[in-house]
Amino acid sequence: MSRYHSYINSAQQILNEYGGKQPFSSFLKQYFSAKKKFGSKDRKQIGHLCYCYFRLGKAFPEESIEDRILLGLFLCSDHPDEVLEQLKPGWNDKIHLPPGEKLSSINYPFSIEEVFPWKNELSDEIDHETFCESFFIQPDLFIRLRPGYENQVKTKLQAEGIKFSGISSTCLALPNAAKIDNIIELDKEAVVQDYTSQQTAGFLRDLKFQSSDQTSKVWDCCAGSGGKSLLIHDIDPDIELTVSDVRVSILFNLKKRFAKAGIKNYKSFSADLTKPNFSSEVLGDKSPFSAQVRQESSGKSFQTSFDLIICDAPCTGSGTWGRTPQQLCFFDEKKIDQYSLLQKKIASNIVSSLKANGWLFYITCSVFKKENEQVVEVIRNNSGLELIKMELLKGYNKKADTMFAALFNKKS
């Protein structure tokens, strides 16, 4: 058996064993750790074939796994590939064609839109065909340069021969496979943050706070690992910051990240924001660090009146599936309504924590209108807040994620 057939067979075995219950990158790492026979080149090639399979999304469900792997590889390649050369002679001759023409040339005429079949669920501004084609392209790695480190980071990258392009004065795009962990001090000098996520700063820079004192109070209510908190802190380091998340373990990771970033003065607590009484509820956890988190940030210390609430809401993550295409393959459409209901509950419960003239900033990394525009309508109709601006931040045509953002103001 040729090594190319061996690559395909190994990829098929991995895909048969993977059930979508954990990140595929983690599964792949565990698989190769248990199979010591694979060298680094083998691991890279087999992993690439698996990801090409996932990038077909929901298209060609009737085809065999092997055929879908090769079709995915064909559509994802923009230069001749050695596996195709050996197993599909002639396909490399068409490798530079657009996806639709590629398939027609090998007698696989189909609609590209089958990759992502939920066209009617998309936010209206999204070009469905272009969005589907974006799944065949690996997104870039984006970093945000933190204040005072802009030149230092660029100098370090250049010294190590890492190619990058400047998107703005603070945003760099790098090849997705770029290894930068040992070159720059992440979170201190620069933050790994997608291009569109960085674009949300445009909503925040010009906010006018009418606070009773000189310090603006900001609550990042679904903080996750703290990316938006780092962003608002770099815009205004003098804010009084509170962060929360339903997951205590995430708050522990956030604490370590904030330490690297030099953020020391903040409050944190864990709570289920879908419950109306969340502000007095600190969730229990049996992990060794949970007591430390609770001690530092009890419900009693929770500031109930804020100038700005950032709600980077839990969502399907559909705007990021170009980075994790396995989620596209395993997605159940029922989750759209489930997340939409969750988002509406959270928005309804946090609005009471806004000061008069305060701001609510609602964000998702979803492309579905039920998580975006329809939630905005519910907030407008039920909260009394005024919608100032909303925007679909398209990244699918920029090798980046796609996000949605809406800014509201609570009139006095």
N, C-alpha and C positions, 0 to 999 in steps of 0.2 A: 504494500500500500504506500502511495506517495505521501510525503509529509503534508501535502495540501489536502488530500482526503482525510488525513489524520486530524488536521485542524478542524475540518468540517465536522467530523465525527465527535470530536471533543466538545465542540460548541453545541452540537445537538444534545449530547449527554447533559451538559450544564443547563441548557434551556428546559430539558425535560424535568430536571430536578428542582429548578427554581419555581417557587410558588407565588412570588410577588409579596410575601409577608414582611420582607425586610428590604432595605436598600440593596440594589443589585451589586453595587460596588463592595459592600460588606460581604455579601454572599460569595462573590467571586474571590475575594481575598481568603475567606475561610476554605473555599474549595481548593484553591491552589496550595494553601498551607498544608492540606491533607494529602496532596498529590505532588510529591517532591520531584517527580520525573520531569516536570515542565521547567525549561529554562526561561530566562527573562524574555527572550524574543518570542518563544512559544506562547507565554502568558499574554503578551501584548497582542499578538495576532489573533489568538482565540477570543480574548476579550473584545477586540474590535469587531469580530464577526458576530458576536452576540449582540452588541449594541446596534450593528447594522440591521439585524433581525428586528429588534425592538422599534427601530425608526420607521419601519413599514406601518406601524400603528395597527389599525383595524383592516388594512387592505390585504387582499389575497388570502382570506381565511381558509380557502379550500386547498391551498398549495401545501406541499410537504415542508417540514422544517428546513430541510436542506435547500429546497428551491427558494424559500423565503429568505434564507441567509444570503444566497447568491444574488437574489433580486435586490435585497437591501444593500449589499456591498456595491452592486452596479450603480444604484441610484445615489449612494453616498460618496462615490469616488469621482474626483475631477481630473485624475491622471491615471495612466495604465496601472493595473494591479496584477501582481504575480499570481495570486490565487485564481483570478478570472482568466488569466492567460493560459493556465493549465487546465482548468475545469470547464471554462466556457469560451473556447477559442472564437475570436471575432468580436466579442463584446467590447474589448478594449478599443476597438476602432470607433465605437460610438460613445466613448466615455465622456467626451466634452459636450455632448448634446444636452439640452434642457431635459428635465425628468420625463415629461410627457412624450417627447420625441424619442428618448432612449427606449421607452417601453414599446412604442409603436414600431421601432426599428427591429425589435426582437419578437414581434408578434404578441405582445402583451398589452393590447390597447385597453386602458381602463381610465377612470376619472381619478386624478390625483386627490380629489376631495374625499375619496374613500379612506384615506389615511386617518382623517379626523371627521367622523360622520355626523357630528352634532352641530351642523351649520346653523340650524334654527335657534340654537341656544346661545350663539355667540353674541357678544356686544356688537352693535350695528356698524361700528367703524372698522371692524376687522375685515380685511380681504381674505375670504376663506381659502381660495386657491393658493395665494402667496403664503398664507399661514401654514397650510399643509406642506408646501414645498420646503419651508424652513426646517422641517424635521429632518431633512436629509443633510443638514449642515450643522456641524459641531459649533456651539456658541463659543465666544471668546471668554477669557478670564479677565475680569475688570477689577482694578483696585482704585481706591480713593486715597489720595495723598492728604495726610493730615497737616494742619497748619504748622508751618515752620520746618517741615521735612520735605518739601516739594523737590528741591534741587538735590538733596542728599539721597533720596530714593532713586532718582533718575541716574545719578552718578554710580550708585551701587549696581544697578541693573546693567548699565553700559559696561562697567568693569568686568562683569561676568558674562558678557556677550548675549544677554537676554534681550531679544527684540521686543520693542513695544511701540505703540503709536499713541500720541497724545490726543485724546478726544476733547479735553478742555484743560484748563490750568491745573485742575485737581484730579482728573480722570484719565487713567491709562488703560489701554487694551493690550493684552498679551495673548500669545497662543495658549489654548486651554491646557496643554500639557506642561506649561512652564513651571519649573520648580523654584519657588521663591522663598520658601520657609527659612532656608539657611542663609539667605542673602539680605533680606530686610527684616526688621523687627515688626512683625505683624501686630496690629492693633495699637502699637505705639507710633510707628512711622507711617504706616498705611493700613487701610482696612480693605479686605476682600469684600467687595460690594458691587453688585451688578450695575451696569450703566443706567438702566431705568430707575433702579432704586435710588441711585445718586440724584437723578433728576427730580425726585420728590422734594429736594431741598429748595427748589424754586417756589414751592408753595409756602415755605416757612420763613424765608429770609426777610420778607417785608411785613411780617405780622406786627400789628400795633397792639401792645398789651396795655390795658387800663387797670393796672394793679394798684392796690392801696399802699404798696411799698415799692422799693426799687428792684426787688427780686421776682422774676416771673416764675410761677409755679407750673411745672410741666409733668404730666403723668403719661408714661408710655404703658398703656394698660394691657397690651398683649405683646410683651417685650421680646419674647423668644430669647435669642442670644444677644440682643441689645444693639443691633445694627442701626435702627432709627434713633435710639438714644445717643449713640456715638455721633450720629449726624447732627442732631439738634444741639448737642453739647459743643461741637466744633463751630457751629454757627453762633452760639451764645454760651460761653463757658460759665457765665454767672447765674444760669438758671438754677432753681431749686427742683431737683429731679426726683421723681418717684417712679419706680418700675414694678410691674407685676406680671405674673403668668400663672396659669393653672398648674403648671408642672414645677415642683420644687427643684427637681434635678436641673432644669434649664436655668433657674435662678442661680444655682451653684456655678454653672458654667459661665453665666453672665458675670458673676462676681470675679472670677479669675480673669475674664476678658477686660473688665473695667480696671482691674489692678494693673494690667499691662498698659492700658490706655492712660493711666494716671488719673482716673476718675474715682475720687474718694468720698465725696459728700453727696450721698443719695440715700433714699429710703427704698426698701423693697419688701414685697409681701406676695404670698401666693393666695389666689382665690379663684373661684369659679364664677366668672362674670355673667353667666347665664342665669344666676340666681339673684333675685332682687335685693337680698340682704348681704351681698358679697362683701361690703365694706367692713363688716364686723366679723368676718369669717376668715380665719387663717387655717388652711388645710393641713391635716396631719400627714406625716410621712415617716416611715420606719428607717429611712436611710440615715447614715451617720452624720450627714451635714444638715439635716432638716431642722434640728433643734437650733443650730447656729443661725440659720436663715430666719427662723421665727423669733429668736432673741433679738436680732438686729432690726427686725421689721414687724412688730406686732400690729394687730388690727388697730390698737389704740393710737398708734402714731400715724395712721393713715390720714393724710390731708384731704379733706372731702371737698375742697373748692379749688379749682384749677383755672389758670389762664389758658392753658392748652392741653387737650387730651389727644394723644396720638393713638389711634386704633388700627394697628396693622393686623387685621382680623384673620383668624383661622379660615382657611379656604381650601379649595380643591388643589391649588398650586398649578392649575392648568397652563398658566403663562410661563412656567419654568420647565415644562416637560421636554423642551429641547435639550436640557441638561440631564434629565432623568426619563428617557423615553419609555422605560419599562412601565412607568405609571400610566402612560397613554394606553399601553396594551392591556393593562389589568383594570382600567377604569370602569366603574359601574355608574351609569347615568343617574341613578337614584341619589347619588351623593351630592348632586347639585342642589336639590331641594333641601337636603339635610344641612348642608353648610349655609345655605341662604337663611334658613330658620335660625340657626345658631348665631349668625351675624346680626340678624334683626333683634334677637334677645339681648345680645351684648350691647348694641347701640342704644337700645331702649333703657337699659339699666345704668349706663355710664353718663347719660346726658345730665342727670341731676347733679353731677359732680362738677359741672361747669359754672364758673363765675358769670355774672352778667357781663356782656361784651367779650366773653371767652370764645375760644375756637375749638372746634372738633375737626380733626384730620383723619378721614377714613381711607384706608388703603387695603387693596388686595393684590395678590399676584395671580389673579384669575382672568380668564377671557370670557367668562359666562355672564350674561346680562342679569341673571337672577342673583348673582353675587355682587354685581356692580350697580348698574343704573336702577334696578328694581329696589335694592336696599336703600339707595339714595332717596328714592321716592317715598319709601316708608319713613325714613328719618325726617324728611321735609313735612310730611303730612301729620306725623304723630308727635313731633318733639317741639315744634315751634321755632326750630332753628332756620336760619336763612342760608340757602346754598349760595356760596360766593363763586365757586369755580369747581368744575369737575373735568377730568381729562383721562382718556385712555392713552397710556404711555406705551407706544408701540416699540417693541424691541425685536420682533420676529424678522424684520427686514434690516436689522443692524447687528446680527449675531449676538443678540442679547435677549433677556427675558421681556415679557410683556406684563405691564401692571396697570392698575386703575387707581385713581386718587380723586378724592372729593373733599373740599374744604367748606365748613359751615361756620357761621357766626351766631352767637346767642345775643340777640339784641336786648338791651336793658328795658 
